[in-house]
Amino acid sequence: MYKLFYYPRNASWAPHLVLAEMGVEFELILVDRKTNQQKSAEYLALNPTGRIPTLAHHDLVIFESAAICLYLCDKHPESGLIPGATSPLRATFYQWLFYLNSTIQPELMVYFYPQKHTAGESTKEISLAQELRVTEMFSLVDKALEGKDFLVGDSITVCDYFLFMLCHWASDFSHPPLDFKNLGAYLRKLAMRDVVKSVCKREGTDLAIYT
């Protein structure tokens, strides 16, 4: 059985959604950030980065959300959450997953933790600049979603759950993702999926903003 070490609405959210979408058996293990459990010796023995999430599967331990999702796709190709290896959509899938994981997500982390990135600027100035930067990135995604139900191809993939997670994190922006025409409609449709509802109920996440 898979064991996912998680905390609600953290970067473990995408792997949690992927596991639920695949319909495989898994155990959720709460890592309490309120008590800095992710920095405990026990957790660091599993994940030396001291961050969430971590996936344990038999003797294998993996950290980093995107890596966990790709591993799960490799183990369960029948899920269709990644295009086939010979499909031209495979490259598009990688493009968007890397953009979400290595471009948008790090910029969001600067927005949420400006105190780690100040070099004379106020934390407020950094957060405002980052909000504008990330909003521009969401604008690019909004254009890519025109006339589409999913980010890659005609069915849901890991990219959609990754994007849903990042967009939810940005819900408090002055121009949040839900305010974009295409992106907003897309997010509302995703929020209606049974998998999203069940995972959010389990994590205690309110989906009222999408109705």
C-alpha positions in Angstrom: 0.0 0.0 0.0 1.1 3.5 -0.7 1.7 5.8 2.3 1.3 9.5 1.6 2.7 11.9 4.3 0.6 15.0 3.9 -0.8 18.2 5.4 -4.1 19.7 4.1 -3.7 22.0 1.1 0.0 21.7 1.1 2.0 20.4 -1.9 0.7 16.9 -0.9 -2.6 17.9 -2.3 -1.8 17.0 -6.0 -0.5 13.5 -5.1 -3.5 13.0 -2.9 -5.8 13.9 -5.8 -3.9 11.6 -8.1 -4.0 8.6 -5.8 -7.8 9.1 -5.4 -8.3 9.5 -9.1 -6.4 6.2 -9.7 -8.6 4.4 -7.2 -5.7 2.6 -5.6 -5.4 1.8 -1.9 -3.4 4.3 0.1 -2.9 5.4 3.6 -2.8 9.1 4.6 -0.4 10.0 7.4 -0.7 13.6 8.7 2.5 15.5 9.2 1.5 18.3 11.6 3.0 21.5 10.4 1.6 23.4 13.4 4.1 21.6 15.6 6.8 21.5 12.9 6.6 17.8 12.7 8.2 17.9 9.2 11.4 19.0 11.0 11.3 16.1 13.5 14.1 13.5 13.4 11.6 10.8 12.5 10.3 12.6 9.5 13.7 13.8 8.4 14.9 10.2 8.3 12.3 9.7 5.6 12.6 13.1 3.8 15.8 15.0 4.5 14.4 18.1 3.0 12.0 18.5 5.9 9.2 19.3 3.5 5.8 17.9 2.6 4.9 15.5 0.9 6.6 12.2 1.0 5.4 8.9 -0.5 6.5 5.6 0.8 5.9 2.4 -1.2 7.4 -0.8 0.0 11.1 0.1 0.5 11.0 3.1 -1.8 10.7 6.6 -0.4 10.1 9.6 -2.7 9.7 13.3 -2.1 8.8 16.2 -4.4 5.1 16.3 -5.6 5.8 16.1 -9.3 8.1 13.2 -8.9 5.6 11.4 -6.8 2.9 11.9 -9.4 5.1 10.7 -12.2 6.0 7.6 -10.2 2.4 6.9 -9.7 1.7 7.3 -13.4 4.5 4.9 -14.2 3.0 2.3 -11.8 -0.5 2.8 -13.1 -0.4 3.7 -16.8 -4.0 2.4 -17.1 -5.2 5.5 -15.2 -4.6 7.6 -18.3 -3.3 10.5 -16.1 -0.3 10.9 -18.4 -0.4 10.6 -22.2 1.1 7.5 -23.7 4.9 7.5 -24.4 4.4 7.7 -28.2 1.6 10.3 -28.1 2.6 13.9 -29.2 0.6 15.0 -26.1 3.3 13.5 -23.9 5.6 16.5 -24.7 2.8 18.9 -24.0 2.2 17.2 -20.7 5.8 17.5 -19.7 5.8 21.2 -20.8 2.9 22.1 -18.5 3.9 19.9 -15.6 7.4 21.5 -15.5 5.9 25.0 -16.0 3.6 24.5 -13.1 6.2 22.8 -10.8 9.3 24.7 -11.6 8.0 28.1 -12.6 4.6 29.0 -11.0 5.1 27.0 -7.8 8.5 28.6 -6.8 7.1 32.1 -7.6 4.2 31.4 -5.3 6.6 30.3 -2.6 8.3 33.7 -2.7 4.8 35.3 -2.5 4.0 33.3 0.7 7.4 33.5 2.3 8.8 37.0 1.3 10.9 37.2 4.5 13.2 34.5 3.0 13.9 36.6 -0.1 14.3 40.2 1.1 17.4 42.1 0.2 16.4 45.5 1.4 12.8 45.5 0.1 9.9 45.2 2.4 8.1 41.9 2.6 5.0 43.7 1.4 6.8 45.0 -1.7 8.0 41.5 -2.5 4.6 39.9 -2.1 2.9 42.5 -4.3 5.5 42.1 -7.0 5.1 38.3 -6.8 1.4 38.5 -7.0 1.7 40.5 -10.3 4.2 38.0 -11.6 2.1 35.0 -10.9 -1.0 36.6 -12.2 0.7 37.1 -15.5 1.5 33.4 -15.5 -2.1 32.5 -14.8 -3.0 34.7 -17.7 -0.9 32.6 -20.0 -2.6 29.4 -18.7 -6.0 31.1 -19.2 -5.2 31.6 -22.9 -4.1 28.0 -23.2 -7.4 26.8 -21.8 -9.6 28.6 -24.3 -12.2 26.2 -25.6 -10.7 23.3 -23.5 -11.9 21.3 -20.5 -8.4 20.1 -19.6 -4.9 21.5 -19.9 -3.6 18.6 -21.9 -5.7 16.6 -24.4 -9.3 15.6 -23.9 -9.1 13.9 -20.5 -7.8 14.8 -17.1 -4.1 14.4 -16.3 -1.8 15.1 -13.4 -1.3 18.6 -14.8 -5.0 19.5 -14.1 -4.7 18.5 -10.4 -1.4 20.3 -10.1 -2.9 23.5 -11.6 -6.0 23.2 -9.4 -3.7 23.1 -6.3 -1.7 26.1 -7.3 -4.8 28.1 -8.3 -6.4 27.4 -4.9 -3.3 28.7 -3.2 -3.7 32.0 -5.1 -7.4 32.4 -4.2 -6.7 35.6 -2.1 -5.0 37.4 -5.0 -6.6 40.7 -6.0 -7.2 39.1 -9.4 -7.5 35.5 -8.4 -7.5 32.6 -10.9 -11.3 32.3 -10.6 -11.7 35.8 -12.1 -10.1 34.6 -15.5 -12.8 33.6 -18.0 -11.3 30.3 -19.2 -9.3 29.4 -16.1 -12.2 30.2 -13.8 -14.7 28.1 -15.8 -12.1 25.3 -15.8 -11.6 25.4 -12.0 -15.3 25.4 -11.3 -15.7 22.2 -13.5 -12.8 20.5 -11.7 -14.3 21.4 -8.3 -17.4 19.5 -9.3 -15.6 16.2 -9.8 -16.4 13.5 -7.3 -12.7 12.9 -6.7 -12.0 16.5 -5.9 -15.0 16.7 -3.6 -14.0 13.5 -1.7 -10.4 14.5 -1.3 -11.3 18.0 -0.1 -13.8 16.6 2.3 -11.1 14.3 3.7 -8.7 17.2 4.1 -11.3 19.6 5.4 -11.1 22.0 2.4 -14.1 24.2 1.7 -15.0 24.3 -2.0 -17.6 27.0 -1.6 -15.7 29.6 -3.7 -16.2 27.4 -6.8 -20.0 27.3 -6.6 
